[in-house]
Amino acid sequence: MLAINNASELMEIQPTIVRFTHMLSAVLKVDAEVVDANLIRVAGTGPYSQHLGNRLETDSHIFNYIIENKQEKIITESHSDPLCHGCISHSERAEKAFVGVPIIIEERCIGVISLVAFNEQSKQRIKQNSGLFSDYIKHIAQLLVANVLERSKQPHGLEEVFINLIDNMDQGVLVMNEDNSVKYGNQPALKNLNLTRKDLAKIKINIRPLSNSKNKMDNKQHIISLDNREELIVGQFHNSHAHKLFLMSFFQPYHSAITYETNTELSDVIGESTSMRHIKSLMTRIASSPSSVLINGESGTGKEVIANIIHKLSNRSQKPFIAINCAAIPEQLLESELFGYTKGAFTGASSKGRQGLIQAANEGTLFLDEIGDMSMQLQAKLLRVLESREVVPIGSNKAIPVDIRIISATNRNFSELITSNAFREDLFYRLNVIPLHLSPLRERQGDVDLLVTHFIGLHTQKLGVSYPGITDEVMDCLNQYAWPGNVRELSNLVEYLINIVPEGEKITLDLLPPNFQTVKSTAPASISNHAALSLEDMERLKIEDAITRLSSRQAVADELGIGIATLYRKIKKYGLND
C-alpha cells in the first residue's frame, strides 16, 4: 500500500471519524470502514483497522462505483454480485455482505461509509436490516458533512459529530476519562441518573465494577458514584482511542442490591418486600437451631431455595444438604430411597444393599419437598425417625443413629389433610416446630423488578449473550400480572425473552408471550391511554400522524422523544415507509 501525504477533508477530522466508526460498529454489531475519495482508508474496525492513512490498492471496485455514481450500494450475496467478481477480498477475507453510502458535500462525493459482514450472523443482520442500516449511515454521513463544513469544537473538547451521534441514541451513553470519571452524557443517561448537563461539571462521577470479570467488555453490574449517592447500572465499556464510552443497558437504585452483595449467604433470596424482609430476618435467627422447619407456599415460590439457604447459614453448612420430592417418586421406591435397604431385602434389591437418604444426610439437612403427598405408612416411619433419631433400613433389625435436621415443604393445606385423615397430626406437629410461609409473588410488592434484574443477569450469563434493556411498559405489565407460577414462572419468562430479544435491543411489549395480551389490553392509563386499541396500534397511529405533519424524520423522532435509529426500526416494523 502507498502512504499519502496530502490530507483529504475526511483525513483532517480522522480522530473524530475513527471514534465514530468504532461506535457505529459497536451499536450495529458489524464491522465498519470509511474511505475518502482518494480511496484512502480513514477509519475501520476488525480487519480494516490496519493501515489507516494508506491507499487501497485492491478491493476498490465497489468504492469506485459509489464515488463515481454518488449512489449507495447494498450487497447481500457477494458471490453473485458483478462488482465483487475479481476482488481479492472476495476469496481471501470472504466479505459476505456490504452496505456502502456516499458522503456528499456540495454535489461532490468526498468518501464512503460502509458496513461489512465477515460471518453468517453479521450477514443476516445486514440482510434483515439493510434499509434501516442504510438510513442510519445516511444520517451519520450528513453529520460528517456538517462537521467538515463547520469543524467547530464543543467547549468540553468533543467533536460535534461525536456528540450528535451519541445524542441520537436512545440507549444511555456516558463518555469517560481515563480515570473512569464522566465528562459527558446523553439525555437518556442523564434521565436515568436524575442529572442535568450542568451537574456533570459540578459533581464528581465515577464508575466501578460491582464484581470482577475476566472480560472487561462484558455487560455487567457497575456502581456509579454521584457525590454522596450510589446507583446500580448495567452496561459495558467501549474503548475508542481518546475516549472511553459506557453504554448503559439497565438502571436501578443501588440500595436494593447492597443486601445481596454484603450478605452472601442471602444472595439468592431476592426481594425487599415486607414479607421477604421478615423471611430473611427469621432465616438468620433459626439457622443455627436443630429444630424442624415447615415451609408453606404456592408452587414456584422458591421453597427449596429457602431450605438450602437455611442450611448454608447453619453450623451444618459443611455437611450434606439432601433434597427429595415426595410427590415425584412412587411410594415403594420412596421408602427405599429414604430408609435404604440391606442385601436381599426385596426382589430386585442390590446385592450390596443401599444407604438411604436419611442416613446420607447425617450431620446435615434433609429437605422433604411436597411432604403433604407422603403416604400414611411412610409418615409413621418418618415420625419414628424424628422421635428416636434412629433409622432402620428395609430388611434390617438394626437401628442406625442419625443426626439430621428436617426441613419440609408443601403447597397443600395441612388442616384439610389432617381433617380428612390424609396426614398424621402428630407428625405435623413434629415437622411444624418452626413454620415459614412464603407469600405468592403477586403479593410481594416491588419484588418483581428486583427478580427481573436478577434473572436477566443470571440468564444472560448462562446463555452467553449481552445484557438487554427492558422498557418501562414491560415492567408495568409484569407488575400487573398475577404470576400463578410465581418466581419459577418469572424466571422461565425472562429466559424466554433473553433468547428472543434482538442483540442490542430492549425487551418490548411485543416480545411478551400471548398469555400477557390480557394484561397489556387492561393496562392502566400509565401504559395505555385508549382501552379500545392495543399499545402497538396506538404507537403506529402516533408515528403515522407525526410523519404526516412533520417535514423530516429527525423532527418526528424529536417529537416522539425517541432516537432516530429507534424511529427507523418502528417505521419498518409498522410498514410506514413512503
Residue pairs with C-beta under 8 A, 6 or more apart in sequence:
1 51
1 54
1 55
1 56
1 57
2 54
2 55
2 57
3 53
3 54
3 55
4 38
4 40
4 53
4 54
4 55
8 36
8 37
8 38
8 40
8 42
8 110
8 111
9 36
9 105
9 110
9 148
10 17
10 34
10 36
10 42
10 103
10 110
10 111
10 144
10 148
11 36
11 40
11 42
11 53
12 148
12 151
13 144
13 147
13 148
13 151
13 159
13 161
14 42
14 43
14 52
14 53
15 159
15 241
15 242
16 147
16 159
16 161
16 162
17 34
17 42
17 43
17 144
17 161
18 42
18 43
18 52
18 240
18 241
19 159
19 162
19 240
19 241
19 242
19 243
20 43
20 140
20 144
20 161
20 162
20 165
21 32
21 33
21 34
21 43
21 44
21 45
22 32
22 43
22 45
22 238
22 239
22 240
22 241
23 162
23 165
23 166
23 238
23 240
23 245
24 32
24 113
24 115
24 137
24 140
24 165
25 31
25 32
25 45
25 46
26 238
26 245
26 247
27 169
27 171
27 504
27 565
28 115
28 125
28 133
28 136
28 504
29 122
29 125
29 503
29 504
30 115
30 116
30 117
30 122
30 125
30 126
30 133
31 44
31 45
31 46
31 47
31 48
31 115
31 116
31 117
31 118
31 122
32 43
32 44
32 45
32 48
32 113
32 114
32 115
32 116
33 41
33 43
33 44
33 45
33 48
33 113
33 114
33 116
34 41
34 42
34 43
34 44
34 111
34 112
34 113
34 114
35 41
35 42
35 56
35 63
35 111
35 112
35 114
36 42
36 110
36 111
37 67
37 108
37 109
37 110
37 111
38 55
39 55
39 56
39 60
39 63
39 64
40 53
40 54
40 55
40 56
41 48
41 51
41 52
41 53
41 54
41 55
41 56
42 52
42 53
42 111
43 52
44 50
44 52
46 116
46 118
47 93
47 118
48 116
56 63
58 87
58 88
58 89
59 87
59 88
59 89
61 83
61 84
61 86
61 87
62 73
62 75
62 83
62 84
62 87
62 98
62 100
62 114
63 100
63 112
63 114
65 73
65 83
66 72
66 73
66 100
66 101
66 102
66 109
66 112
67 102
67 109
67 111
67 112
68 109
70 102
70 104
70 109
71 102
72 99
72 100
72 101
72 102
72 134
72 138
73 83
73 98
73 99
73 100
74 98
74 99
74 100
74 130
74 134
75 81
75 83
75 84
75 97
75 98
75 99
76 97
76 123
76 126
76 127
76 130
77 97
78 84
78 90
78 94
78 95
78 96
78 97
78 98
79 90
84 90
84 95
89 95
93 118
94 118
95 116
95 117
95 118
96 117
96 118
96 119
96 120
96 122
96 123
97 116
97 117
97 122
97 123
97 126
97 127
98 114
98 115
98 116
98 117
98 126
99 114
99 115
99 126
99 130
99 133
99 134
99 137
100 112
100 113
100 114
100 115
101 112
101 113
101 114
101 134
101 137
101 138
101 141
102 109
102 111
102 112
102 141
103 109
103 110
103 111
103 112
103 113
103 141
103 144
103 145
104 110
104 141
104 145
105 145
105 148
105 149
110 148
113 137
113 140
113 141
113 144
115 126
115 133
115 137
117 123
117 125
117 126
125 503
126 133
131 568
131 572
131 577
132 565
132 568
132 569
132 572
135 553
135 568
136 564
136 565
136 568
139 168
139 554
139 564
140 161
140 165
143 160
143 161
143 164
143 165
144 161
146 160
146 161
146 164
147 159
147 160
147 161
150 160
152 160
153 159
153 160
154 160
154 163
156 183
156 184
158 175
158 184
158 243
162 243
163 184
166 173
166 175
166 184
166 186
167 186
167 187
168 557
168 563
168 564
168 565
169 186
169 188
169 563
169 565
170 188
170 562
170 563
170 565
170 566
171 188
171 247
171 248
171 249
171 469
171 563
172 185
172 186
172 188
172 189
172 191
172 192
172 235
172 247
172 248
172 251
173 185
173 186
173 188
173 189
173 245
173 246
173 247
173 248
174 182
174 184
174 185
174 189
174 207
174 245
174 246
174 248
175 182
175 183
175 184
175 185
175 243
175 244
175 245
176 182
176 183
176 207
176 237
176 243
176 244
176 245
176 246
177 183
177 244
178 244
179 206
180 206
180 207
180 208
180 244
181 204
181 205
181 206
182 200
182 205
182 206
182 207
182 246
183 200
184 200
185 193
185 195
185 197
185 200
188 248
189 248
190 196
190 197
190 199
192 233
192 248
192 251
193 224
193 226
193 231
193 251
195 226
203 226
203 227
204 225
204 227
205 224
205 225
205 226
206 224
206 225
207 222
207 223
207 224
207 225
207 233
207 246
208 222
208 223
208 225
209 220
209 221
209 222
209 223
210 220
210 221
210 222
210 223
210 232
210 257
210 261
211 220
211 221
213 220
216 237
217 236
217 237
217 238
218 236
219 234
219 235
219 236
219 249
219 460
219 466
219 467
220 234
220 236
220 457
220 467
221 232
221 233
221 234
221 257
221 457
222 232
222 233
222 234
222 235
222 246
223 230
223 231
223 232
223 233
223 254
224 230
224 231
224 232
224 233
230 254
231 251
231 252
231 253
231 254
232 251
232 252
232 253
232 254
232 256
232 257
233 248
233 250
233 251
234 248
234 249
234 250
234 251
234 453
234 457
234 467
235 246
235 247
235 248
235 249
235 250
235 467
236 246
236 247
236 249
236 466
236 467
237 244
237 245
237 246
238 244
238 245
238 246
238 247
239 245
248 469
249 466
249 467
249 468
249 469
250 453
250 456
250 467
250 469
250 470
252 449
252 450
252 453
256 272
256 450
259 266
259 272
260 266
260 267
260 270
261 267
265 309
265 312
265 313
266 280
266 283
266 284
266 309
266 313
268 305
268 308
268 309
269 276
269 279
269 280
269 283
269 302
269 305
269 306
269 309
270 276
270 447
270 450
270 451
270 454
271 277
271 444
271 447
271 450
271 451
272 446
272 447
272 450
273 439
273 443
273 444
273 445
273 446
273 447
274 445
275 438
275 439
275 443
275 444
276 439
276 444
276 447
279 306
279 436
279 438
282 436
283 306
283 309
283 310
283 313
283 436
284 313
286 293
286 310
286 434
287 310
287 313
287 314
288 313
288 314
288 315
289 434
290 405
291 405
291 433
291 434
292 386
292 405
292 406
292 407
292 408
292 430
292 431
292 432
292 433
292 434
293 307
293 310
293 405
293 406
293 407
293 408
293 433
293 434
293 435
293 436
294 371
294 407
294 408
294 409
294 410
294 428
294 431
294 432
294 433
294 434
294 435
294 436
295 303
295 306
295 307
295 407
295 408
295 409
295 410
295 436
295 437
295 438
296 409
296 410
296 411
296 414
296 435
296 436
296 437
296 438
297 303
297 409
297 411
297 437
297 438
297 439
297 440
298 411
298 438
298 440
298 486
299 411
299 485
299 486
299 488
300 441
300 485
300 486
300 487
300 488
300 489
301 438
301 439
301 440
301 441
301 486
301 487
302 438
302 486
302 487
302 488
303 369
303 409
303 438
304 323
304 367
304 369
304 409
306 436
306 438
307 321
307 323
307 365
307 367
307 407
307 409
308 321
308 323
308 367
310 365
310 407
311 317
311 321
311 364
311 365
311 367
311 405
311 407
312 321
314 365
314 405
316 363
316 364
316 365
316 405
319 361
319 362
319 363
319 364
319 365
320 360
320 361
320 362
320 363
320 364
320 365
321 361
321 364
321 365
321 367
322 357
322 360
322 361
322 364
322 365
322 366
322 367
323 367
323 369
324 334
324 337
324 338
324 357
324 366
324 367
324 368
324 369
325 369
325 370
326 334
326 368
326 369
326 370
326 371
326 373
326 374
327 369
327 370
327 373
328 370
329 337
331 375
331 377
331 378
334 374
334 378
335 377
335 378
335 381
335 394
336 346
336 349
336 354
336 356
336 394
337 356
337 357
338 356
338 357
338 358
338 378
338 381
338 382
339 356
339 358
339 381
339 391
339 392
339 393
339 394
340 353
340 354
340 355
340 356
340 357
340 358
340 359
340 391
340 393
340 394
341 349
341 350
341 353
341 354
341 356
341 393
341 394
341 395
341 396
342 349
342 353
342 393
342 394
342 395
342 396
343 349
343 350
343 351
343 352
343 353
343 395
344 351
344 395
345 353
345 393
345 394
345 395
345 396
346 394
346 395
349 395
353 393
353 395
355 393
356 391
356 393
357 366
358 366
358 385
358 391
358 402
358 404
359 391
359 393
359 400
359 402
361 402
361 404
362 402
362 403
362 404
363 403
363 404
364 404
364 405
365 404
365 405
365 406
365 407
366 404
366 405
366 406
366 407
367 407
367 408
367 409
368 374
368 382
368 406
368 407
368 408
368 409
369 408
369 409
370 409
370 410
370 411
371 408
371 409
371 410
371 431
372 410
372 411
372 412
372 414
372 417
372 422
372 423
373 412
374 382
376 422
376 423
376 424
379 423
379 424
379 427
380 424
380 427
382 427
383 424
383 426
383 427
383 430
384 390
385 391
385 402
386 406
386 427
386 430
386 431
387 430
388 399
389 401
389 402
389 403
390 399
390 400
390 401
390 402
391 399
391 400
391 402
392 398
392 399
392 400
393 400
406 431
408 431
414 423
414 428
414 432
417 423
418 424
418 425
418 428
440 483
440 486
441 447
441 448
441 451
441 483
441 486
441 487
441 490
442 481
442 482
442 483
448 475
448 478
448 479
448 483
448 490
449 475
449 479
451 487
451 490
451 491
452 470
452 475
452 478
452 490
452 494
455 490
455 491
455 494
455 495
456 467
456 468
456 470
456 494
456 498
457 467
458 491
459 491
459 494
459 495
459 498
460 466
460 467
460 468
460 498
463 495
463 498
463 499
465 498
465 503
466 503
466 504
468 497
468 498
468 501
468 504
468 505
468 506
468 507
469 505
469 506
469 507
470 506
470 507
471 506
471 507
471 508
471 509
473 508
473 509
473 523
473 527
473 535
474 507
474 508
474 509
474 511
474 512
476 523
476 524
476 526
476 527
477 509
477 512
477 516
477 519
477 520
477 523
477 527
478 490
478 493
480 519
480 522
480 523
480 524
481 516
481 519
483 489
483 490
485 492
493 513
496 513
497 507
497 511
497 512
500 511
501 507
501 511
509 520
509 535
509 536
510 536
512 520
520 527
520 528
520 534
520 535
521 528
521 531
521 534
522 531
523 535
527 535
528 535
528 538
529 538
530 538
533 541
536 574
539 570
539 574
540 574
540 576
542 560
543 556
543 560
543 567
543 570
543 571
543 574
543 576
544 574
544 576
546 556
546 559
546 560
547 553
547 556
547 571
547 576
550 556
550 559
553 564
553 567
553 568
554 564
556 567
557 563
557 564
557 566
557 567
560 567
562 570
570 576
571 577
